[in-house]
Amino acid sequence: MAPLTTRKFDEAMTPRERELAFGAGTYMKRDITLVRGEGIYAFDNSGRKYIDCISGIAVAALGHAHPELVKAISEQAGAIMSAPELLCNPVRAEYQRRLLEYFPESYTRVFLCNSGAESIEGALKFARFTTGKFGIAALKKGFHGKTMGALSPTAEPKYREPFQPLLPEVHHVSPDVASVEELLKDHGDKLGCFIFEPLQGEGGINVQDETFVKEAIALFQARGILVICDEVQSGFGRTGRMWAHEHFNIQPDIVCLAKAIGGGVPMGAIVIGEKIAELPPQSHTSTFGGNPLASRAGLCVLDVIERDKLVENARNIGEHLASRIRDADLKTVREVRGKGLMIGIELKQRAGQYIQLCADRGLLILLAGTRVIRLLPPLIISREQADEIADILIDVLSA
Ligand SMILES: Cc1ncc(COP(=O)(O)O)c(C=O)c1O
């Protein structure tokens, strides 16, 4: 059948121009068109090489085109990609078992999905189902995604306001114990869950204070309010521990995962603790959730993280990279913070101009808010490559 319409466009339009013309328009697009990658490097359509400190926004933990991941998904694509969860599949079964090995015994089940926001959606549903309460406590500057459910605990007004009304009874508190106590006094009886990122990503690379996290969680859990830890960005070794919440020695009731989980193949997971009620069949489902292709990618990511000691690498190289920038004592820099390879460089002025200045020097960076440069290189990065990044940033930020 012929297409219903043939939209007229100039064949000479660049990929960017076509994306701007035919995409939904909801993204800000830089003028860089990536066509391939190799390790920590990404290449644009003119052959220009960049050190990729975006990594698909913390996705490409193994770097680009990792040969073992390419082989694993190619083999799986040739075997079977579609086996929805109303049927069984050994690769998915093995993935669920393997993922739980990275959690204490009190985590008993895994729901597999396809993105970060979807993992938050499910977690909010499981918490509501268990407690029968719909109130949600969240933190100021928190980011949990942009679907209606996930957007509700997300703090940023410019993301929320155009889509009101969102979920009811969502309360954003400051990360201090007094604010949590006040919230519990005023609204505690309506709250079903507290959701937080152990290390806030989009909100500015904010490491939560350990005492606050421990005390707040104790207060919530003592009242039967379930704790959801959003590790979508911070999980899979990025912060120098397999899960960022391990830095705090706490036990959330639900852990949400995505991004690096499939090394680039879209995937998400909800790791469910024993306090969550038994979930009835069909109460939460997803056509693509737990598909064999993503599950095979997930197994490969776990294998490589473990064998190549990428969690330790993230810790060591992250510390080295952060201290190189810190020790340069740059006049433009207010603070260098983060953990492992989730690094924020807060500037004294707006950071926007540095995106292009770094790209001109062959370095792709992200921002977190308006003043923070965010570095999320692949976890396979070497010390020499980290030095290259530091040299470029120090140069650019000193100019
Ligand atoms: C902490 C956190 N939670 C949730 C999300 C949403 O994930 P996704 O974009 O895959 O829906 C993100 C995305 O950046 C995130 O950083």
The ligand as an SDF file (V2000), in Angstrom:
LIG
                    3D

 16 16  0  0  0  0  0  0  0  0999 V2000
   16.3800    9.6960   38.5590 C   0  0  0  0  0  0  0  0  0  0  0  0
   15.5430    9.5020   37.3380 C   0  0  0  0  0  0  0  0  0  0  0  0
   14.3390    8.9120   37.4340 N   0  0  0  0  0  0  0  0  0  0  0  0
   13.5570    8.7050   36.3660 C   0  0  0  0  0  0  0  0  0  0  0  0
   13.9510    9.1170   35.1130 C   0  0  0  0  0  0  0  0  0  0  0  0
   13.0630    8.8960   33.9290 C   0  0  0  0  0  0  0  0  0  0  0  0
   13.6280    7.9330   33.0800 O   0  0  0  0  0  0  0  0  0  0  0  0
   13.1770    7.8200   31.5520 P   0  0  0  0  0  0  0  0  0  0  0  0
   13.6780    9.0320   30.8400 O   0  0  0  0  0  0  0  0  0  0  0  0
   13.8210    6.5300   31.0890 O   0  0  0  0  0  0  0  0  0  0  0  0
   11.7060    7.7230   31.5590 O   0  0  0  0  0  0  0  0  0  0  0  0
   15.1950    9.7440   34.9580 C   0  0  0  0  0  0  0  0  0  0  0  0
   15.6280   10.2270   33.6380 C   0  0  0  0  0  0  0  0  0  0  0  0
   16.5260   11.0060   33.4890 O   0  0  0  0  0  0  0  0  0  0  0  0
   16.0090    9.9440   36.0960 C   0  0  0  0  0  0  0  0  0  0  0  0
   17.1990   10.5580   36.0050 O   0  0  0  0  0  0  0  0  0  0  0  0
  1  2  1  0
  2  3  1  0
  2 15  2  0
  3  4  2  0
  4  5  1  0
  5  6  1  0
  5 12  2  0
  6  7  1  0
  7  8  1  0
  8  9  2  0
  8 10  1  0
  8 11  1  0
 12 13  1  0
 12 15  1  0
 13 14  2  0
 15 16  1  0
M  END
$$$$
